[in-house]
Amino acid sequence: MTFRRNSNDCARRLGLLLPWAMLALMAIAALAQSDDGFTGNPGTPPPEPNPLQIEVPRGEAVWITLSAYSLTSPITRYRIKRPPAAGKLGTPRVTSASTGVVRYQPPPGTGPGEDSFSYQVQSIAGVSAPADVQIKITDKDPVLITPGDIEFGEVLPGQSASRTLDMQNIGGSVAEGEVQVPDGWTVQGDPGYHLTAGQKQTFTISFSPPKLGVYTGDVAYSGNPERATDLNGTAVPPVSVMTGTVELAQSGAMRAGMIEVKNRTATPQTLSLTAGPRLDVAQTALAQANGSVEIEVRAKGDDAEFADQVTVEGAGTKTIVLVHAAALAMDKVAVATTPAPMPAKSRPPQGAAPVAVAGTLESAMPGLETPGSAETTPGFPVCTLGVGESTQTTAQVGCDFKGVPLARSYRVETRSIKLDPQGNAVAQWTPFIKDAALTVKGTVVIAQMQNLQPGMQYVVRLVGLDGHGNVIEASSAEAVRTVMAKKGWTWQWPLLAAAVLGIGTWAWRRRRPV
């Protein structure tokens, strides 16, 4: 009885557990067929995701819209089946009954590329098969910025000048190629460039002209043929004449003009000049380093119109300058006398102090007096020194060195009397140690002496020096006296009067009544 009762209990219990076991087996089978553990309703087709092909710009994150077609019920979930190989994806989210979005970030780098991923759609009907999203990564075109032109200026043949060339890619992708320059120019270092978005690069370009002439050309960029940079440079001689045909201008009975010669070297250059038979010019002239010199050329006694030439040689160069002179106008001859030939006047390099220019000696020194007696200097051509107006601390002298060879420079000298070993008085000339501003125009030299002592007498003269500092011409010696300083009380009188007035006022206020 006991065994039969137990058997009946087991059968009853198995009958109760059998339906649940069958349901469990069905669930396990569904799990084996589904990726996410859910199959949906039996016999209902799952949603169908739509495959996509999109373009994404490099460097910009975009939202990609996912969609699917479902006959049963709204989509409940989007899931990524295969992630992208290069870029990054966010978490998909549902935005409507049939769409969703996911954020995609392209990979870093430059240039175009490709990427892809796949996704699935889930609803109560089940999970769909995966659909692919093909991504084409695009990039902006490179935009190369280069200078419009580069100026190299004047360069001596055999020498070189360098300038920098800056470029930048303000677009996208990669700008790459080589910097190509014409003959006469070279690129120092590697000429290649490889610029990503926003990147800069600097090149050094040298201009080395092999011979004289004007050089022009273009910088070409092999990877960006739409760009070009103009190059300009001139190969010049070390010494060159800056004037064209010289037209002689008449002044009284004289017809004269100027030839300007420029020295582009770092050392002074001595020029040799040869004039034609109708012209008069100095045989040599000195052009200072990186400076210029003006050389006067004059017509000789011929009064007729003529054309001639002057040959200028220096620093291995030779230039012929054409000179034209109009016929001498006789109605202008009486207004002035012909002064002595003018020397070559050097111009200082750029940035140096200019030389002041005055008019005639009489106009530059009002009240000029030229004493009749003059102390001369033996061995030199002499002009009479004129003495201008003087103050307590300044004095002015001048001289017109007419008809004598002109010097390279001038200075003021003062005389002192000394005794020689035999006890004889000897005059000795020394350079003026105080300030003396010199003004030179043609043969006229004006000296403005400053910082002198009041009421003092100075015996002075003007001398001309050659290129070696030797005296080659001198004026007469003249006495210059400064104005005597006023003696006596000047500013003390007002002070004394104020003191007396103050004492009187104080005494009047303190008086006592009688």
BELGI-V369855 format. One line per field, one symbol per residue. phi: phi as a letter, one per 20 degrees, with the letter a starting at -180 (. if undefined). psi: psi as a letter, one per 20 degrees, with the letter a starting at -180 (. if undefined). burial: b if it has 16 or more other ideal C-beta (glycine too) atoms within 10 Angstrom, else e. Layout:
BEGIN
phi=???
psi=???
burial=???
END
This chain:
BEGIN
phi=.fffffffffffffffefffffffffffffffedfdnbdnffndfffdfefcccdcffncfcededbbdcedbgfdadceecfffdecdeefbedbfccbcbecdfffpcnfacbabcbcccbfepdeffcededdedcfffcedcffbcddmecfgndbcdcecdcbeeedlcebrcedcffnccdfnfefcbdegnedbcdddddcffbfqedcaceddfecffdbcfdcbcedffcbeeeefeefeecmedcbbcddcddeeecfceddcceffeccbffcbddfglcbcddeccefffeefbcbbcedcrlmdbcddecccfffeffdffebefffgeffdfefggofffefcdefffffcfmfcdgfebeedgncfccefedefccfccbccabdefmcfeefbcbecddcdceegenefcecdcgfeefbedccbmeecdcdecleefmddcecbdcddefdnefdbbefececdeffffenedeffgfffffffffffffffefdff
psi=ggghhhhhgghgghhhhgghhhhghhgghhhhiqhjjpiappipqrqoqpqqorppqpjpqqpppqrrppifrqpiqpqpgorqhgaqqapqqphahjrrqqppoqqrarrraqrrrqrqppaiiaprqqqqoppoprqqqqopprqhrppibppqpirqqqqqopqqojbabpoqbqppqaqiqqppapiqqnoapiqqqpqppqonphrqrppqaqpqohimiiqqppppqpoqrhpqpiqcppopqpocjqpqrqppppojrjqqppqppoqrhjqpqqhqqpprpkarqppppqqaipirqrpaqpppqqkjqpppppppprqpohiihiiqqorqqqrpoqprrpirprpqprcrgghhnqkppnqhqqproqiqqpqppqpbqqahiqqprrqompjqpqrhrrrpqqpqprprhjjqpppppqqoiapoppppocippppoprlrpqkqpporrpqqqaijjqpiqqrrpqppprppqprrpfihghgghhgghggggghhhjqqq.
burial=eeeeeeeeeeeeeeeeeeeeeeeeeeeeeeeeeeeeebbbeeeeebbebbebeeebebbeebebebbbebeeeebeebbbbeebeebebeebebeeebebbbebbbeeebeebebbbbbbbbbbbbbbebbebebebebeebbbebeeebebeebbeeeebebebebbbebbbbbbbebebeebbebeeebebebebeeeeebebbbbbeeeeebebebbbebbeebebebebbbbbbbbbeeeebebebeebbbbbbbbbbbbeeeebebebebbebbebbeebbbbebbbbbbbbbbeeeeeebebbbebebbebebebebebeebeeeeeeeeeebebbbbbbbeeeeeeeeeebeebeebbeebebeeebeebeeebbbebbbbebeebbbbbbbbbeebebbbebbbbbeeeeeeeeeeeeeebeebeeebebbbbbbbbbbbbeebeeeeebbbbbbbeeeeeebbbbbbbbebebbeeeeeeeeeeeeeeeeeeeeeeeeeeeeeee
END
